[in-house]
Each structure stands twice: as C-alpha cells, then as structure tokens.
Amino acid sequence: MTSKATHPKTKKLKLLLRALPIIIGAFITAYGLEAVLIPNNVSDGGVTGLSIVGSQVFGIPLGVLIAVLNIPFIYLGYKQIGKSFAIYSIIGIASLAYATTVMHHIPVIVEGDTLLITVIGGIIIGIGMGLALRNGGALDGIDMLAVLLSRKLPFGTSDMILFLNLFVFIVVSFVFGLQGAFLSGIAYYIASKVIHLVEEGFSGSKTYKIISSKPELIVKTIYDRLGRNATYNIVKGAYTNEEYQEITCIINRLEDSKMKEIIYEIDKQAFIAVYDVAEVRGGNFTKRDIN
C-alpha cells in the first residue's frame, strides 16, 4: 500500500526535476534576448525571431507572440514526437514568454560593440536553448517543423533549419535593416554551435545500439511511444560466447531524451552505444503518428 501511495508523488517529483532545467534554460534565453540582442536591434532565429519582429512592428508584448506563434508547432511536436515532449515544450515556451515579460526593462549589459553583442548574445541564448533541449523540451518550434519537412522533401534536417531561418532573417531585415539581419544571423550561428555543445547534437539523427535482457519489450515500447521501428542483430560475446539480440534504432535528436527514458525504465542494466548520424535517407526512417 505504501509503495502505491508514494508512486504518484515520486512521478511528480521526477517531472518537476526534469522541468526545472527547462525553465532555467528559458530564463537564460530570455536574459540573452532582453539584456543583449533586442536593445541592440539584433534578433534571434526561428519563431522567436518572428515574434521579436512582430513585437517591434505591432507593439504586441513579445511574450504574447512567443506563446501564440508556437501553438501550431507544439501540436506538431505532440503528433510527431510525443506527449511528454509537447508538455515539456509547453513548459519551456510558457517560461520563455513569461521571462521576456518580467525582464523587459532589465539593464543592457553590452552596447555598441557589434562583435561582443553577437558573441555574448549567441552564447547566452545557446546555453539556454541547449539546456532545454537536453532535458526533453524546446523553446522554439522551428526545429519541429524542420524535422517534419525533411521527411517530406529531399533535404536534411540541418538544411531545412538553415532554409527556414533564412526566411526569418529576410523578414528581420525589413525591421532591423540589413546590418541587423546579418548580426542576427551571426548570433544565431553562434547560438547553434553552443546548443550543439550543450545538447550534443544540434541537427541530424542518432543511432542507438542497445543490448538488453528484455529486447522485445524495448522494441515494442519504442514503437508504441516513439513510433520508431528497430532492427535486431545477433551478436556474440567474445569472452562468454553468449548470444544476444542487439537492437538498432535511428531517431532524431528531439527524441533522444525520451529514448533514454524508455530504455532505463525497462532495463537499467542495458548496454547502450549512441552514434551521431549526419543524415538519413530512404528505408523506414519515417515514423507513424503516435497520438
């Protein structure tokens, strides 16, 4: 009885501990926007960049636009990646929207020096967004759209992210001018590199190789909760001569946190090797909707 009573509390505590770094990441990102980039007429990429432009043109609070414009992308993430990712993304985006509101009048920490503005702004935003992505959430919906479009068109995820942000920076140029658009692009590029360092994989896919005592259950759960297929290879231990079923599964980077959660939930002793994959083409990499 005691274990059943404490289980929901343990689950809530686990959710809270996972949501906390996403919220912190959102506040860090908001600080980079409000204390560095926006006061110097430099924007960000993605939905946040479009929100900054809309806020400057129409006078609508930035937080409101960030929340509203990300709604369709959250739904996309729910359909393509899963419920938990959508929930954590809602937490992250809502925290970012709130943080930009409360930090709107904080002192500017860098002014005038364009190099410092782009570097410091890009680093701060990259740390914040990377922290959110590493913990299973997102602060901007454009990555989700890029993942979906890369499955429908003959381009990789990184190519689609670049193309979509090129459109964003063209829009930015009409408000902040060409110099502002170029600086925004540089800041976004720096942020993307920092995200890669923090989150370990800014774009592309990951291959998981898993050896577990419960391979069938892991494969079924991956299919049920991620919509991903997997393959088996029969491998043999060099010392023990025992045969094992090695699971191979390719996922996109947004599913990385959920994948680890599934594996450790079923078999904490599972052996896992993860490889970065630059691009995936053909086969059954496309996934079904899971909701």
Secondary structure, 3 states (H helix, E strand, C coil): CHHHHHHHHHHHHHHHHHHHHHHHHHHHHHHHHHHHHHHHCCCCCHHHHHHHHHHHHHCCCHHHHHHHHCHHHHHHHHHHCCHHHHHHHHHHHHHHHHHHHHCCCCCCCCCCCHHHHHHHHHHHHHHHHHHHHHCCCCCCCHHHHHHHHHHHCCCCHHHHHHHHHHHHHHHHHHHHHHHHHHHHHHHHHHHHHHHHHHHCCCCCEEEEEEECCCHHHHHHHHHHHHCCCCEEEEEECCCCCCEEEEEEEEEEHHHHHHHHHHHHHHCCCCEEEEEEECCCCCCCCCCCCCC
